[in-house]
Amino acid sequence: MKLFKYIALFTFLTVGIANAQQFQFQTTTLSVLQKNRKGEWGKWSTPEQAKAIVKLDYDKNKIIIYSNIIQYYSIVEYLPKEVTKVDEINSYLCKNIDGYPLKISFIVRKDLKNKTQLYVYNEDYIFCYDIFEIVK
């Protein structure tokens, strides 16, 4: 009986740890910033409704955005967490499915009542999604 309790406890802890490394988010809006023909950054687009699921999987080193076109990113490097008076930023250097490098950041805006945003930084554009975590 004692062995059964230990096995049950070990199984519970193992499953809990495995799931703890995966996070799921829901997007609510999307804004885009693009460079113009001269290579200068323009203005942010008006936020539009965008309902998509985002998965951050530390175990498999990937970030997936399930938008109209599925965006698959493999995490190449975990950058140090940045904490300022107004932001908490977790950033990752990634590669898309074609091997193109880019940076992805999850930013918690403390000055905006902990509003959470996801930024996808590319050479010619930046996507900004407003997101919230889906708690299982």
C-alpha positions in Angstrom: 0.0 0.0 0.0 2.9 2.4 0.8 4.5 1.7 -2.5 1.2 2.5 -4.3 1.0 5.9 -2.5 4.6 6.7 -3.6 3.9 5.7 -7.2 0.7 7.8 -7.2 2.5 10.8 -5.8 5.4 10.4 -8.3 3.0 10.2 -11.2 1.1 13.3 -10.0 4.2 15.3 -9.6 5.6 14.2 -13.0 2.5 15.1 -14.8 2.3 18.5 -13.0 5.9 19.3 -13.9 5.5 18.3 -17.5 2.4 20.5 -17.9 4.0 23.4 -16.1 6.3 24.1 -19.0 3.5 24.8 -21.5 1.4 27.9 -21.6 -1.6 28.8 -23.7 -2.9 32.2 -24.6 -5.8 33.7 -26.4 -5.3 36.8 -28.7 -7.9 39.6 -28.7 -6.5 42.2 -31.0 -3.7 42.7 -33.5 -1.8 45.8 -34.6 0.9 45.9 -37.2 3.9 48.2 -37.7 5.6 48.1 -41.1 8.5 49.8 -42.8 7.7 52.0 -45.8 9.6 51.9 -49.2 12.3 54.1 -47.7 12.9 51.6 -44.9 11.4 53.9 -42.2 8.9 52.7 -39.7 5.4 53.9 -40.3 2.6 54.1 -37.7 0.9 51.3 -35.9 -2.2 50.1 -37.6 -5.5 50.4 -35.8 -6.0 47.4 -33.5 -8.3 44.9 -35.1 -10.1 41.9 -33.5 -8.0 38.8 -33.8 -9.0 35.6 -32.2 -6.2 33.0 -32.2 -4.6 30.6 -29.8 -0.9 31.0 -28.9 1.1 28.1 -27.4 4.4 28.6 -25.7 6.1 25.3 -25.1 9.4 25.3 -23.1 9.7 21.5 -23.3 9.7 21.5 -27.1 11.3 25.0 -27.5 8.5 26.3 -29.7 6.0 29.1 -30.0 2.9 28.5 -32.3 0.4 31.1 -33.2 -2.8 29.5 -34.6 -4.0 32.4 -36.7 -5.5 32.2 -40.2 -2.0 31.2 -41.3 -0.3 29.0 -38.6 2.9 30.7 -37.5 5.4 28.1 -36.2 8.6 29.4 -34.4 11.4 27.3 -32.9 13.1 28.9 -30.0 16.9 29.2 -30.6 17.8 31.2 -27.5 16.1 32.3 -24.3 17.0 35.9 -23.6 17.3 37.2 -20.0 14.1 38.4 -18.4 13.9 42.2 -18.4 12.1 44.0 -15.6 11.5 47.8 -15.5 9.2 50.0 -13.5 6.5 49.6 -16.2 7.2 46.3 -18.0 8.2 42.7 -17.5 9.6 41.3 -20.7 10.4 37.6 -21.6 12.1 37.5 -25.0 13.2 34.7 -27.3 15.3 34.5 -30.4 13.5 32.3 -32.8 13.5 30.9 -36.4 10.3 30.6 -38.4 9.6 27.4 -40.4 11.7 28.8 -43.3 14.7 29.3 -40.9 14.3 33.1 -40.9 15.5 34.6 -37.6 13.3 36.9 -35.6 12.6 37.9 -32.0 9.4 37.2 -30.0 8.6 38.9 -26.7 5.8 38.4 -24.2 5.4 41.8 -22.4 3.4 42.4 -19.2 2.5 46.2 -19.0 2.4 46.9 -15.3 1.4 50.5 -15.9 -1.7 49.3 -17.9 -3.1 47.0 -15.1 -0.9 44.0 -16.2 -2.0 44.1 -19.8 -0.2 41.3 -21.6 1.1 41.6 -25.2 2.9 39.4 -27.7 5.3 41.0 -30.1 6.8 39.3 -33.2 9.7 41.4 -34.4 10.7 40.9 -38.0 13.1 43.0 -40.1 10.3 44.7 -42.0 7.3 44.5 -39.7 6.2 44.0 -36.1 3.0 42.2 -35.0 1.5 43.2 -31.6 -1.2 40.9 -30.2 -3.1 41.7 -27.0 -3.3 38.4 -25.2 -4.5 36.7 -22.0 -3.4 33.4 -20.6 -5.9 30.5 -20.7 -5.7 28.8 -17.4 -6.5 25.1 -17.5 
